[in-house]
Amino acid sequence: MAQYNHLPVFQKTYLLTVEMYGVTSRFPRAYRFTLGEKLKALLSDPSPFYFWMIRLKQYCHALLSLWLWALFRFTSALPLLR
């Protein structure tokens, strides 16, 4: 069976979860069992985080490609402007 405990992403997710449990225990009583439980449930299933990290990576790649394309077009047009 694969070992995942040594992966940095697992360790950081675990530390974030432990920290969030401490933070939510100090919530006012009115929010502890509503907002606090929702935050704990969100952290117990990290797959939405991974989904958004992949989407962010794709977005940044597309943005960088667009920026490089615009830079190339602008620099190739500079001799024409002189």
Backbone hydrogen bonds in HBPLUS format (Angstrom, degrees):
<---DONOR---> <-ACCEPTOR-->    atom                        ^
c    i                          cat <-CA-CA->   ^        H-A-AA   ^      H-
h    n   atom  resd res      DA  || num        DHA   H-A  angle D-A-AA Bond
n    s   type  num  typ     dist DA aas  dist angle  dist       angle   num
A0007-LEU N   A0004-TYR O   3.20 MM   3  5.53 158.9  2.25 109.8 116.1     1
A0011-GLN N   A0007-LEU O   3.07 MM   4  6.40 163.9  2.10 156.3 160.8     2
A0012-LYS N   A0008-PRO O   2.92 MM   4  6.09 163.0  1.95 152.9 157.0     3
A0013-THR N   A0009-VAL O   3.00 MM   4  6.04 153.9  2.07 140.0 147.4     4
A0014-TYR N   A0010-PHE O   2.90 MM   4  6.07 156.6  1.95 149.6 156.1     5
A0015-LEU N   A0011-GLN O   2.99 MM   4  6.24 159.8  2.03 146.2 151.4     6
A0016-LEU N   A0012-LYS O   2.94 MM   4  6.10 155.6  2.00 144.7 151.4     7
A0017-THR N   A0013-THR O   2.94 MM   4  6.14 154.2  2.01 145.7 152.7     8
A0018-VAL N   A0014-TYR O   2.94 MM   4  6.22 163.6  1.97 154.9 158.8     9
A0019-GLU N   A0015-LEU O   2.95 MM   4  6.10 160.6  1.99 146.2 151.9    10
A0020-MET N   A0016-LEU O   2.88 MM   4  6.05 155.2  1.94 146.6 153.5    11
A0021-TYR N   A0017-THR O   2.99 MM   4  6.24 151.3  2.08 148.6 155.7    12
A0022-GLY N   A0018-VAL O   3.23 MM   4  6.54 149.7  2.33 142.4 149.9    13
A0023-VAL N   A0019-GLU O   2.96 MM   4  6.28 152.8  2.04 147.5 155.6    14
A0024-THR N   A0020-MET O   2.84 MM   4  5.98 169.0  1.85 154.4 156.9    15
A0025-SER N   A0021-TYR O   3.18 MM   4  6.19 134.7  2.39 132.8 143.1    16
A0026-ARG N   A0023-VAL O   3.08 MM   3  5.51 150.1  2.17 108.4 117.2    17
A0027-PHE N   A0024-THR O   3.25 MM   3  5.13 165.2  2.27 100.8 104.8    18
A0031-TYR N   A0028-PRO O   2.93 MM   3  5.58 141.4  2.09 118.1 128.1    19
A0032-ARG N   A0028-PRO O   2.91 MM   4  5.92 138.4  2.09 154.2 165.8    20
A0034-THR N   A0031-TYR O   3.29 MM   3  5.21 151.9  2.37  98.6 106.9    21
A0036-GLY N   A0031-TYR O   3.03 MM   5  6.30 167.9  2.04 162.1 162.6    22
A0038-LYS N   A0034-THR O   3.15 MM   4  6.35 152.7  2.23 143.7 151.3    23
A0039-LEU N   A0035-LEU O   2.96 MM   4  6.21 157.4  2.01 152.6 158.2    24
A0040-LYS N   A0036-GLY O   3.02 MM   4  6.25 160.2  2.06 147.8 153.3    25
A0041-ALA N   A0037-GLU O   2.93 MM   4  6.08 154.4  2.00 143.4 150.5    26
A0042-LEU N   A0038-LYS O   2.96 MM   4  6.14 152.8  2.04 144.2 151.5    27
A0043-LEU N   A0039-LEU O   3.00 MM   4  6.25 155.1  2.06 148.3 154.7    28
A0044-SER N   A0040-LYS O   2.97 MM   4  6.13 135.1  2.18 140.6 152.5    29
A0049-PHE N   A0046-PRO O   2.97 MM   3  5.37 126.1  2.27 110.6 124.3    30
A0050-TYR N   A0046-PRO O   3.28 MM   4  6.68 156.1  2.34 153.3 159.9    31
A0051-PHE N   A0047-SER O   2.98 MM   4  6.20 157.5  2.03 153.0 159.3    32
A0052-TRP N   A0048-PRO O   3.03 MM   4  6.27 163.2  2.06 148.2 151.6    33
A0053-MET N   A0049-PHE O   2.86 MM   4  6.09 146.2  1.98 146.6 157.1    34
A0054-ILE N   A0050-TYR O   2.99 MM   4  6.19 156.7  2.05 148.7 153.6    35
A0055-ARG N   A0051-PHE O   3.02 MM   4  6.31 159.9  2.06 147.5 153.4    36
A0056-LEU N   A0052-TRP O   2.86 MM   4  5.96 155.7  1.92 142.5 149.2    37
A0057-LYS N   A0053-MET O   2.97 MM   4  6.15 153.3  2.04 143.1 150.1    38
A0058-GLN N   A0054-ILE O   3.00 MM   4  6.29 157.6  2.05 149.5 155.2    39
A0059-TYR N   A0055-ARG O   2.89 MM   4  6.14 156.8  1.95 148.5 155.3    40
A0060-CYS N   A0056-LEU O   2.88 MM   4  6.08 163.2  1.90 151.7 155.8    41
A0061-HIS N   A0057-LYS O   2.97 MM   4  6.13 154.1  2.04 145.2 152.4    42
A0062-ALA N   A0058-GLN O   2.97 MM   4  6.21 159.4  2.02 148.4 153.6    43
A0063-LEU N   A0059-TYR O   2.89 MM   4  6.10 158.2  1.94 150.4 157.0    44
A0064-LEU N   A0060-CYS O   2.88 MM   4  6.02 157.3  1.93 146.3 152.4    45
A0065-SER N   A0061-HIS O   2.94 MM   4  6.14 158.6  1.99 147.1 153.2    46
A0066-LEU N   A0062-ALA O   2.98 MM   4  6.19 157.4  2.03 147.2 153.0    47
A0067-TRP N   A0063-LEU O   2.93 MM   4  6.12 155.1  1.99 145.7 152.8    48
A0068-LEU N   A0064-LEU O   2.88 MM   4  6.09 162.3  1.91 153.6 157.9    49
A0069-TRP N   A0065-SER O   2.95 MM   4  6.11 155.2  2.01 144.9 152.1    50
A0070-ALA N   A0066-LEU O   2.95 MM   4  6.17 161.3  1.99 148.3 153.0    51
A0071-LEU N   A0067-TRP O   2.87 MM   4  6.07 154.8  1.93 147.3 155.0    52
A0072-PHE N   A0068-LEU O   2.90 MM   4  6.07 159.4  1.95 147.6 152.9    53
A0073-ARG N   A0069-TRP O   2.95 MM   4  6.19 162.1  1.98 149.6 154.7    54
A0074-PHE N   A0070-ALA O   2.89 MM   4  6.03 158.0  1.94 147.5 153.5    55
A0075-THR N   A0071-LEU O   2.90 MM   4  6.03 167.4  1.92 152.2 155.8    56
A0076-SER N   A0072-PHE O   2.94 MM   4  6.00 149.2  2.04 145.3 153.6    57
A0077-ALA N   A0073-ARG O   3.19 MM   4  6.27 130.0  2.45 132.7 144.4    58
A0077-ALA N   A0074-PHE O   3.16 MM   3  5.16 134.3  2.37  94.8 107.4    59
A0080-LEU N   A0077-ALA O   3.13 MM   3  5.41 131.2  2.38 105.6 118.4    60
A0081-LEU N   A0078-LEU O   3.00 MM   3  5.23 141.4  2.15 107.3 118.4    61
